[in-house]
Amino acid sequence: MEQWNVVSKVNSNHKNTIEIYVKNAAEARKQLLVEIAERQLPITSFTVAQTSLEDLFMEVVGE
């Protein structure tokens, strides 16, 4: 994933979950699905979410 030009941050919370923060969600989704298929990974759930400016503001102010 590090070679992708769309990844800005990757987090793992050790609960069989990975969060990938990207600059271009559509491009990242395509690249990720190809990589999952190539590696035949046992994915049980795939969710795409977008953060709003309000969400970012609330995170910065700590609420």
C-alpha positions as CSV (number, residue, x, y, z in Angstrom):
1,M,0.0,0.0,0.0
2,E,2.9,2.3,0.6
3,Q,3.5,2.6,-3.1
4,W,0.0,3.9,-3.7
5,N,-0.1,7.7,-4.4
6,V,-3.4,8.0,-2.6
7,V,-2.5,6.8,0.9
8,S,-1.9,9.4,3.6
9,K,-2.1,7.3,6.7
10,V,-2.8,3.7,7.8
11,N,-4.0,2.6,11.3
12,S,-4.5,-0.8,12.8
13,N,-6.4,-1.2,16.1
14,H,-5.5,-4.9,16.6
15,K,-9.2,-5.9,16.4
16,N,-8.8,-7.4,12.9
17,T,-9.6,-3.9,11.5
18,I,-7.5,-1.5,9.5
19,E,-8.2,2.1,8.7
20,I,-6.7,3.7,5.6
21,Y,-6.8,7.4,5.3
22,V,-6.5,8.5,1.6
23,K,-6.5,11.6,-0.5
24,N,-8.6,10.1,-3.3
25,A,-11.3,7.6,-2.0
26,A,-12.4,6.5,-5.5
27,E,-8.9,5.6,-6.7
28,A,-7.9,4.0,-3.3
29,R,-11.1,1.8,-3.4
30,K,-10.1,0.5,-6.9
31,Q,-6.5,-0.2,-5.9
32,L,-7.5,-1.8,-2.6
33,L,-10.0,-4.1,-4.1
34,V,-7.5,-5.3,-6.8
35,E,-4.9,-5.9,-4.1
36,I,-7.4,-7.8,-1.9
37,A,-8.3,-10.0,-4.9
38,E,-4.7,-10.7,-5.9
39,R,-3.7,-11.7,-2.4
40,Q,-7.0,-13.6,-1.8
41,L,-7.5,-12.0,1.6
42,P,-10.4,-13.2,3.7
43,I,-12.2,-9.9,4.0
44,T,-15.5,-10.0,5.8
45,S,-16.4,-6.3,5.6
46,F,-15.4,-3.4,3.5
47,T,-16.6,0.1,4.4
48,V,-15.8,3.4,2.7
49,A,-16.5,6.6,4.7
50,Q,-15.8,10.2,4.1
51,T,-15.1,12.8,6.8
52,S,-16.8,16.2,6.7
53,L,-15.2,19.5,7.6
54,E,-17.5,19.5,10.7
55,D,-16.1,16.0,11.8
56,L,-12.5,17.3,11.4
57,F,-13.3,20.5,13.4
58,M,-14.9,18.4,16.2
59,E,-11.8,16.2,16.3
60,V,-9.5,19.2,16.5
61,V,-11.4,20.8,19.4
62,G,-11.6,17.5,21.2
63,E,-15.4,16.8,21.2
